[in-house]
Amino acid sequence: MRRKSEAKYLSLWPLSVFVLVGAFALASTPTPACCPARPISGKPVVNADQTVILIWDPATKTEHFIRRASFQGDATDFGFVVPSPSQPELSESGNEAFPYLQKITEPEHLKAPRSGGSVGCGCGMKTREAHTGKAQPEVRTLEEKVVAGYKASVLEADSSAALVRWFKEHGYAFSPEVEAWAKPYVEAKWKFTALKIDKPRKAEDASRVGTQALRLSFKTDRPLFPYREPNPEKDAEAVGAKHRLLRIYFISDAKYHGDLKAAATWTGQAVWAGELDAKQRAAVLELLNLPPTTGPAKWWLTEFEDDWPYRDAPSDVYFTRDREQTPVRRPPIYEYTSVPWPADGAVYLLAFALVMPPVFRRFRRAS
């Protein structure tokens, strides 16, 4: 089976990234966040195809999440929000690791003979006055920095309503769906990384926008990929999005599988799984700008493909060590080549039957 096509890379993050598009009211520019939410500008943006690299270190309970994504919609400027179980470390990552892993997991190409011929932000924080008169922040800014072309703000919120107000005040889309999406993360005391990006001028008329690779590293009890979005069906219909592919390169000490926490089956499937050697491990870490000691000492890569539907997900995707530690490979692709002689054995039998009798008679005469 050939590798499925992918546009660029999907716009959900290892923590329910949700696309928030909005128009700044005063001399500001519009933005969205990674999990589709209808923007106040009236121009929705949705996550399109996405590929992520997820490195999980079970010894330190650290997840390194690297993604490149694309968004589909008519907004010219937008951003996104990424939730994570703990405060992440943000850093620019190398794009070259994606094609490197793709090369490792591509189908084997075999040649077969065939007769006759040949035949892929800087953002602030909102505060309020408590009854005591002391300022009590509802949304706190834990870090602000410029990274990989983004203006990033790492936030923690006391309530989903306060977080939505922060979105509104800083130019992000806000809606009851966004508040409902954020609520379980706020209650679990997750952090939110708000990032703003601008569509390049030369691509203003294009409906797709790609982003540079960005790494989020954070502590978590279980490795995960945020799968939930505020209102994917509604916004996908508004921008004419119908299909998208989610590809996850999951790297850890063993083969893993992904599941939804709710009583539902994840549609993602493992299409390749196997051990990487020391040379490949070193190459991936160098391409991702990560130290050589990152992650387990020995690596196992599991590649997942998911025809990510534009519909509400019951939970995020969590990964667990698989009971079956058997390798998985894509079926080989055969390339047929022309040969100067027929490949059918019957042709040779017929030729033998026609040629040999005269030869035999001539031999007898000569004798």
Beta strands, then each sheet from edge to edge (+ up, - down):
strand 1: 18-20
strand 2: 45-57
strand 3: 62-73
strand 4: 77-84
strand 5: 89-92
strand 6: 109-113
strand 7: 127-129
strand 8: 135-137
strand 9: 139-147
strand 10: 150-157
strand 11: 191-198
strand 12: 208-210
strand 13: 214-219
strand 14: 224-225
strand 15: 246-252
strand 16: 256-260
strand 17: 269-276
strand 18: 299-306
strand 19: 317-321
strand 20: 333-337
sheet 1: 1+ 4- 11+ 10- 9+
sheet 2: 5+ 13- 3+ 2- 15- 18+ 17-
sheet 3: 5+ 13- 3+ 12-
sheet 4: 6+ 20+
sheet 5: 7+ 8-
sheet 6: 14+ 19- 16+
end
